[in-house]
Amino acid sequence: MKKGQAAMEFLMIYGWAILTVLIAIAALAYFGVLNPGKYMPSTCILESGLGCSDFKVTSLNDQISLIIKNGMGEDLSSFSISIGGECVGSDNVSTFIDGTEETFVIDCANILAGSRIKEDIFVYYTSEKGISHTKMGSIAARIE
């Protein structure tokens, strides 16, 4: 056997093996086995001073429920929340007292059970001094 033929057979055997492995990985990715989004934790994060105590995204009523805690050190007025993308809307609280929690329910459209949502949260409020503020946050969760 010549050296060239041995080298070519070596490359062909390993080439087919590598091609088989790549096809297997592509099939796993196509069917969602390698989808990291399925294993990501659910999070609700807001800027400093506001806390997201609990949250739930449900397709039953197409709603996102958030329990927000005011830790700003002052009472807030005209407090409202809007969630971007498909879930645009707000739920107003006239006065959000410091140290208390309020539940906000935002209506969404076309959310499917079992899928995931990742959206920005926009919080609008007026401080005791009368200045309007906007804070941002994010929510990532599996839709129940």
Buried (B, 14 or more C-beta within 10 A) or exposed (E): EEEEEEEEEEEEEEEEEEEEEEEEEEEEEEEEEEEEEEEEEEEBEBEEBBBBEEBBBBBEEBBBBBBBBBEBEEBBBEBBBBBEEEBBBBBEBEEBEBEEEBEBEBBBEEBEEEEBBEBEBBBBBEBEEEEEEEBEBBBBBBBE
